Amino acid sequence: MYFWVKLVQKSANIQNMGQIALEDMQFYAYHGVYEEEQIIGNNYVVDIYIETTFDKAAQNDDIFKTINYETVFLICQAEMKNKYKLLETVAQKIMLGIKYQYGNIKSLQVRVRKLNPIPDAQVGSSYVEVDGNFVRKCPRCNKPFVSYNDKSCWCVDTTVHPETLEHLKQEFKGCLCKDCLSFYAG
């Protein structure tokens, strides 16, 4: 009996991966290389696929412990209101907006489709897709961890003495996980 209880407690700490997706979000926007496209506008469809863990949200039935897809929609909507020449720019801006909103995304895929992309031609749609995988292995302990490797990363708030930080960069040549970096932060 004791072994079974211990096993349940141990397995409760395992984080399962899951995917949150928003598909076929439809927008009318003014993106395009040609001036006419930015005046007349066009129909666009956006798909978002987010890989994350949401065990805590599911266990507690708490929206604040997961990726809120309404927030994801609003990020997409805000970027679609801007005018960009390239779909690549639109997709990248959406990815950055979502990434900066949430710190627990393992991977993220953004697809932006432009319907009827070439005037007076029979082309159903064109699309651009960007992917980001944010799971790294700690070079010190070899554990996987999420690292955005930019100003939105959790490690930006960790205070490590400048000389120690320089030594870590030389020795490990990459980001350390939270536990290892905390060890050096003191």
N, C-alpha and C positions, 0 to 999 in steps of 0.2 A: 504494500500500500504506500509506504513512504517513497519508494522509488518512482511510482506512478505520479505522485503529486509533484515531485521534483522535476520529472520529465515535462509535465504540463507547464510548470513555471518557466522552465528553460525554453520550451517551444513558444511561449507567449512573447519572448523577446525577439523572435525571428520576424524580420520585416519582409512581407511579400511585395513583389512588384505588381503594379497595376497600370492600366492605361486609361487616361481620360481623353476623350475625343469630342471635338465639335466639328461637324461636317456640314457642308452646303450652306454656310453663312453667306447670305446674298447682300451685295452692296451695289449702289450706283455711285461711281466715282469718276474722277477726272485725271487719270494717269495716262501718260503716253508721251512719246517723243515729239509728235507733231502738235502744233498749236491747236489745230482743230479738235484733237482728242481731249485736250485740256479745257476746251470750251464746251463741246457737245457732250462729252462723258461716255461711259459705257457700263455694261453690267459685269460684275466680278463675283467670283465665288471663292471663299476661303475655307480651307480645312486645316484643323490643328490637331496634332496627336502628341500627347504628353505622357511620358513614362515616369512614374513616381511611386512612392510608397504612401499608402493611405490607411494603414492599419489603425492608427490612433483615431483618425476621423471615423472609421467604421465602428470601432469599439465604443466610442463615446457619442456617436451620432452627432458630430460637431463639424459644422461647415468651416469653421475657422482653422481646422487642422488638415484641410485638404486644399486642392486647387479649385477655386470657385469658378465654374465655367461662365457665369454671368460676367465676372471680372475679365475673363479672357475675351469674351465677346466685346466688352466695352473697349479693351485695348485695341482689338482689331478695328472696331468702328472708328476710334479716334485716328488711327493711322490711315484708314481709307478716306477720311475727310481731308487729309493733306493731299497736295498735288506732287506727284513724282513722275519722272520720265520713264523709269525702269521698274518692271515688276520685281526685279532683283532687290531694288531698294525697298519697295513695299514689304516684301517678305522678310528682309533683314530687320527692318524697323519693328515689325510685329514680333519677331523672335526676341529682339532685345527688350521690348516692352514687357513681354511675358516673363522672360528670364529675370529681369530686374524686380519684378513684382514678387516672385517666389524663390525661395532659397533651397527647395528640396526637389528640383527637377533633375531626373537622371538623364533623360534625353527629350528632345523636342523637335518636332517636324512641322513645318509651315508650308502649305501649298497655296499659292494665289493663282487663280485662273481668270483669264480675260476672255469673255465670250465674244464671238464675232470679232477677232482681233485685227483683221485686215479689211478695210472698207472695200466693198464691191468684189469680194472674193468669198468662195464657199469654204470657210474654215470655221469649224465649230468653236474651238477655243485654243488658247495657248496657255501654258502655265510655267511657273517657276517654283521650285521646291528647295527649301534650305533645311538642313539637318544639323543638329548639335547634340553631341554626346558629352556629358559633363562628368562622367565617372572616371576617376583616376585611381591609380594604385599609389599608396604612400611609398616613397622610395626608402623610408626608414623602417617601417613595420610591415609593409606589403599589404596592408588592409585597403580595400576599396573605399573611396569617399567621394562626395560631390564637391567639385571645384569649378567655378566659373572662370577662374584665371583672369579676372579683370576687377574693376573697381566695385562690382557688386558682390564679390566673394566674401564669405564670412570672415576670412582671415585678415581682412583689412582692419578690423577692429581689435585684433590681437596685438598687444604691445610686446615687442621683443627688442632687446638692446641692439642698436645698429651694428655693433661689431659681431654680436652673436648671429644676427640676421645675415650678415655678409659671409660668415663662416658656414652657415647652413646652406646658402646658395651655392657656395663652392663645393661643399661636401656632397649634397644630395641632388643638385641640379634640377630642382622641381619643387612644387608645392608639397608641404607635409599635411597629414590629416590633423584634425582638431586636437586629438589626444597628444600626438607627438609635438605639435607646435606649442601646446599649453605646457608641456614638460619643459621646453626651453624658455617659455615666457616667465616661468617661476611662480 
